[in-house]
Amino acid sequence: MRFYCTAALLLNLALPAQSATLLVSKTGDGTNGLTWPTAFQEIGAAITASSTGDEIWVKGGRYVENLTTTSPITLLGGFEGTEEIDERDLRDPDENPTIIDGNKLGSVLVVNHDLQVDGLTITKGIGTGAGIKVVNSRLELTHAHLLSNGNKEDTFRGGGIYAGRSMLIIRDCIVEENVASNSGGGIFILDSSLHLKDSIIRNNRSGFFGGGISGGNANISVENVLFHHNTANRFVGGPGQIADSCGGAIYCDLSNGSCNNSIFSDNSSRRGSDIYVNNLEQNSWTVSHCTIYTVSRIESTSSFSWNENPPTLTNCIAVGREGDIFRQADTVNVRYSLIEGGYPGEGNIDANPMFVDPDHGD
């Protein structure tokens, strides 16, 4: 009898703990988070109670909190607050917007463990990594909205997202109206990788490098993304005195990257209104099947600029002020592309792209 009891005890100890689903609702009583009536009233309370592999379901509403992960979990928004445990897919983030408001008290979400986030709006954070700060972790972000994070006084890098020694996977997201005083108004990554797909990066601003995205010693993959009206620029002194700035949409420093099937419109910077590449010979940047419409609001700029190793363009459309597509002449490998004003290379043409309404992204 003692043998069987001991064996059963050892078996139970060997089995992995079953992950839980914890619920958050403003109308819950905060008892245990296991049902909507007993839901936690704050997301932070659910994170504290969570363990590895748990899911946190958040009912639509505005939650004024500054959060830090304590274990690898999944954080989901968009719930109505009536879903049963088997009705996870009935949630609707558009119908039930779930907003985490940092109240300008620091980063809205600090990620120290692997995290999946789906269906949340992150807003009103400040500091480096004002919206989300990721360190030594993997963040998978889907159907999320990074809105109005950072400022020029308190946010040095990463107005929307900061990632150091981490992996970012971002899909179906909007990153807009975020600010950093130095680098990465929208997203800043260092010693990290970024996989960005099916998203919009718009109206972000940095003082010097990468209004939309800034990457250092990074690997960046961009697929089907709209970059619109991002700015890297700081005016100093009197009117017309412009500080040197690089990469209105993307700034790439000693990094490898590719950008496919994407649109760049109305981005602005002193050097490289769309993409600036500060790479050595061993680094590479490729741009393919992209449309670039350059109407920089800063004089003496160009759509693409680089320090040593220029990007490679294939099957692209690039339109802008005459002579302002590339900063250096005849040094970019451009093939099978429509370049306004013409450009040397196999299969290149100079023709009217027949945009319908380029000033409004069409």
N, C-alpha and C positions, 0 to 999 in steps of 0.2 A: 504493500500500500504506500509506504514511504517512497519507494522507487518511482511509482507512477506519479505521485505528487511532485517529486523533484523534476521528473521528465517534463511534466506539463508546465512547471514554472520556467524551466529552461527554454521550452518552445515558445512561450509567451514573450520571454525576454528577447528571443531571436527575431521575432516578427517585427517588421517596421511599423512604426506608429501610423495610423490612418490619418490622412490629411483632413482638415475640417473646413467648413464654410462658415465664415463669420459675417454677420450682417450689421450694417450701420444705417441708422435713420434718426433724424431729428426727433421723431415721435416715439422712439423706443424708450424703454425704462432703464436700459443699461445693465440689466441683470447678468446676461451671459453672452449675448450676441448670436444665439442659436436660432432664434425666430425673429420675425419682424416686430412683434410686440415686445420682445426682450432685447431688441437690438441695441448695440452701443450707440451713444449719441455723438461720439467723436471718432474720426478715423484713427487718430492716435491711440485711442484705447483699444481698438481692434488690433492695431499693429503690435502693441505691447502684449496682448493676449495670444498672438499668433505664434506658430512654429513653422518649421520648414515644410514647404509644399502646400500651405493653407491658401485658400482664396478668401478675399474680402470683397463683399458685395456692398456697394454704396448706393443708397437711394438718392434720386435727384435732389439737388438743393445746393446751397452755398455753405461751405465749411471753412471757417476762418481758423486755419491751423498752420503750423510749421512742423513738418514730419521728418522722421529719420527711421530708416528700416532697421529691423533687429534680426531678420532672418530672410532667406529666400522665399518670396511669396508672390501671389498674383493679386493685383488691385484692379477691380472692375467698377466702372460707373454706369449710369444710365438706367437704373432699376426704378420701377414704379413703387415698389415696396409691398407688393402682393404676391410676387413670384414664389412658387414652390421650389424645392431643391432641384427638381428635374426640369425647371423652366428657365434655365440660365440664358438660353438663346432668345428668349422673349424680350429681353431688355432692349431699350432704345435710347442711346445717348442723345439723339437729336430731340426726341420728345421729352426726355427727362434729363436735361443738362445737369451735370455734376461738376461743381466748381470748387477747387481748393484755392483759397485766398490767403496769401502769406501776410497780408496786412502790412507789408513793407517792414517786416521785423527780421528778415533774413531769408535764406533759401526756403522756397516752399517745400521742396522734397529733397532730402539728402539720401543718396543710395549708396550704402556700404555693403550690400549683398545683392545677389542676382535678383532681378525684379522684372515682372511683366505688368505693364500698365495699359489699360484699354478703356476708352470712353470717358476720359477726364479732361477738364480744363484747368490749367495751371496758370495762376495770375498773381500779380502784385508781390513778387519776390524782389529782394535786393541782395547785393553782395556778389562775390564771384560765384557763378552758377546760381544766378538769382532765381530762375524757375526751378531747374533740377540740377543738382550737383552729384556727379557719379564718380566714385573713386574705387579703383581695383575691383570693378564689378561688371556685370553684363546687364544692360537695360534694353528691354524690348518694348517699344512704344507704338501703340496702334490706336487709330481714331482718337488722337489726343490733340489738344489745342493749347499751344504755349503762347500766351497773350499778355502783352504789356508788363514784362518783367525787366528789372534792371533800371539803372539811371546813370548819368554821367559822373555823379559824385561818389557813389559807393560800389559800383560794379565795374571792376577792372577787365575781367574776361568772362565771356559766356553769359550774355543777358538772358537768353532762353534756356540754354543747356551748357554745362561745363562737364567734360569727361577727361579724366586723367588715368592712364594705364587701364583703359576699360574698352568694352565693346558696345557700340550703339547700333541697334537695329530699329529703324524708324519707318513706318508704313502708314499711309493714309492719314497724315497729320498736317496741321497748319501751324507754322511758326511765324508769328507776326508781331510787329510793333514792340520788339525787345531792343534794349540798349546796353552797350558796354562802352566804357570810356576808351579802352585800348583795342581789344581784339574780340572778334566773334560776337557781333550783336545778336545774331540768332543762335548760333551753335559754335562752341569752341572745343576742339579736341587736341590733346597732347599725348603722344606715345600711345595712341589708341586707334581703333578702327571705327569707321562709320559706314553703314549700309543704309542709304536713304532712297525710298521708292514711293512713287504715287503720292507726292506731297506738295505743299505750297510753302515757299519761303518768301515772305514779302514785308516791305515797310520796316525792316530792321536796320539798325544803325550802330556803327562803331566809330571810335575816334580815329583809328589809324589802319587796322588790318581786318579785312573780312567783315563787311557789313552783314552779309548773310551767314557765311561759314568761314571759320579760320581753323586751319589744321597745321600742326607742327609735328614732324616725325610721325606721320600718320598714314593710314591707308584709307582712301575714300572712294566709295562707289555710289554713283548717283544715277537713278533710272526714273524717267518720266516725272520730272519735278519742274515746277514753275518758279523761277526766280524773278521777282518783280519789285522794283522801286526800293532795292536795298542800297545803303550808302555807307561808304567808308570815307569819312571826311571830317576834319576839324578846322574851323576858322580861328586863327589866332591873331591877336593884335587888332588892327583896324580892318575895315571892309576890304575884301579882295586879297588879304594875306592868308594864304592857304597852306596848312601844314601838309607835308608829304604823306600820302595815304595810298594804300594798295588793296585792290580786290573788292570792288563794290558788292559783288555777289559771292565770290569765293576767293580766299587767299590761301595759297598752298606753300608751305615752307618745309623743304627737305622731306617731301611726302610723295607718295605714289597715288594716282587716282584715275578714275574714268568717269565720264559723264555721257549718258546716252539718252536719246529721245526726250530731250528737255528743252525748255524755252527760257531765254534770258531777255527781259524787256525793262528798259528804263532804270537800269542800275547805274550807280555813279561812284566814281572814285578818281583821285588825281592820276593814278597809274593802274590801268587794268580795270575799267569800269565793270566788266563782267568777271574776268578771271585774271589773277596775278599769280605767276608761278615763280617761286624763289627756290629753284632746285639745282642740284649738281647733276653731272652727267649720268650717274647711276639711277637717278630718279626719273619717272616718266609720268606724263599726263596725256590722256587721249580724250578727244571730244568727237562724238559721232552722232549723226542723225539729230542734230540740235539746230534750233532757230535762235539767232542772236539779233536783236534789234537794239542798236546802240544810239541813244539820244542823251548822252551824259549831260547833266546840268553843270558840269565843271569843264572849263576850257582846257586845252592842251592835254587831253586824255585820249585813251584808246580802249577798244573793247578787250583786247588781250595784251598783256605785257608780261615780261619775264626777266630773270636775272641772267641765267646761264643756259639752261636747257629748255627750249620752247615747247609748248604743247603741240600735239599732232591733231589735225582736223580732217575728218572724212565724212562725206555726204551731209554737209551742213549748209545752212543759209545764214549769211552774215551781212547785215545791212546797217549803215550808219553814215555819219558825216564823211565826206570823201577823204580818204587817206587815214581815217581814224579807226580802222578795224584792228590793225597790228601796229605796235609801237616801232618795231624794227622791221625794215623792209627786206623781202626776199630771203628770210631765214627760217620761216615756219614750213613744216611739211603739211601742205594742204592738198587734198585730192578730192575730185568729184564733188565739188562744192560750188555754190553760187555765192560769189563775193562781190559786193557792190564796188565798182571801180576796177574789178579784175584783180587776179593774183596768179603768179606763176604756179604751175603744178598740173599733173595729169588729170584731165577731165574737168577742169575748173571752167566756169562760165561767168560772164557779167550780164545779168538780165534783171528785169523787173520781177520781183517775187510775187507781185499781185496780192499783197496783204489787203484784207478787207478794211480793217480799222486798227492799224498798228498802235495808235496812241492808247487804245483800250484793250490791248492784248489779243486782237483778232487778226 
